[in-house]
């Protein structure tokens, strides 16, 4: 009996240490975000003081939030998926062509978006989980496939004029109490778009999935250690497969949200979003080695990344290239920090 | 997965079986087979594909032209990158996906130097060799940056190079202040087009020179041995007195040098640069060349000549696709299918089936489509 309690206690202890890892990284992310935003409000002032500025970060990045959450899940299982940006672009283009040229409606658009995501997820998940090919190579191929397919579907930008779609696109959900007075002294209410609500619902659902369901815990177990997960009776291949399917489905949903935000299909849509998604996940405390991560952190990762982009732009570095360099620098910084943390942990 | 079962039926047809086994076990089986298939396809579809003729170029010099010449010519950058990429793959078990972006940086640096910071120049403002040398140093430094992240911070190579993949083209634009400098000096374009009086495109010579250099280096130094040893097992290499981190870093620096040479060839073809389109998607082709050459993408043993052959096969495929009027923007989709087929064929699970069953390759193809 004493033996079993010791094992139990040890197991529980280990679990608590692992959880505190996740929570520590989450806490760092949240703190970093608040410091960033508060210092922007204090030192830069101007538009940063208006609540709408914050809501605009959400409005512009609803799709990125969904993409990054999918990316986090794949990264928690120890994989990576760099096809998400290109899938977003492909979904936008197909949805636009469907609405404009094939007389589709919103329902067919949603079905197509999720269907494309599902197809990518099934193929990539099968190749990664069941044939054991490196996820990076597969999703690199997936990314180029999606890029090529987008131009095969249409090379020209497709603008959408479907009325039902435009009605949804322009729906503004007013957030009470956060409005501000403009220069003429009129009260302008603060608003969010439909996509933001969907994205927030997705974040909450995924948070619950990861924290309280069997599948969610399996993701962490597989990412933490393949073999011990296998010994615990978890179907490792199935879990990895599902992670990739989920990620690509979320990329499809992200494509729909992106489309809802911009209202047109274009080959430049979602360019570089895979990098933004990876950067957001890493900033949000997801470890590349798997087993540690949190979608709540990822959500704050997206906010931090875009806050810093805005700060850099408002400091006068507003040429297009600064945004990319900022993302890369943030990515580099957090990667190095993670690696130092891991190296020190391994030494202990 | 299913374990390979010794089928009693297969033992009846043993001679045939063993020949197939021996063939598929050859490292160069896949690139040679792909090359033969492409040649056969082109022979049947249109035999004129292989004709080589002598035409006059814009300067009035007689030069060779034809699809085969363009394959050899256009494959140059890819071959040079594939050499460096093979070493990186072997030592670190991952690939550098930033080569296209760093090639653009090299091009941008060289153009800025020879144009003297102006938007256009009719004569070179700086000694060409010095400019290229500075370009090589710059990309070697970027290679060292990638290598440091991989070797000393233990970050997966593809994720570490993601940083330069994201930032590289932006840095290239920044170097030239987002101008698009144009150099009109004929001498600048010698490396990318033709030397006066020589009918063979210059990139072919540069490639041959690079291959020769690496042949000599691999023959007379321990670079190849050390790289493989580090790739197979860094810990035991360390116990044997090697410095695995230094060797990983070294391979990334070597790739940086290769990138600069390739980047110089690429810009000297036109004498101008387009930051977002220059050498676009070439990282994909370079990785594909390494995989096609029968090298394990997870590192360890390598065959540099396999990668070189792979690079030519890819360019052959590209030229063939162009000939049948596949638009350049749609090309990645076709190549992605080829990549997936290749990695599926070289996956350990499929390989086992392939060598134990003759009909396995057909099945593997079906699984993808």
Interface residues (C-beta under 8 A of the other chain):
Chain A: X80 X82 X123 X126 X127 X130 X131 X132 X133 X134 X136 X137 X138 X140 X141 X142 X143 X144 X145 X147 X148 X149 X151 X152 X155 X267 X272 X275 X278 X288 X319 X320 X321 X322 X323 X324 X325 X327 X328 X329 X331 X332 X335 X336 X339 X340 X342 X343
Chain B: X1 X94 X95 X97 X149 X153 X154 X155 X156 X158 X159 X160 X162 X163 X164 X165 X166 X167 X169 X170 X171 X173 X174 X178 X281 X284 X287 X291 X297 X298 X327 X329 X330 X331 X332 X333 X334 X335 X336 X337 X339 X340 X343 X344 X347 X348 X349 X350 X367 X368
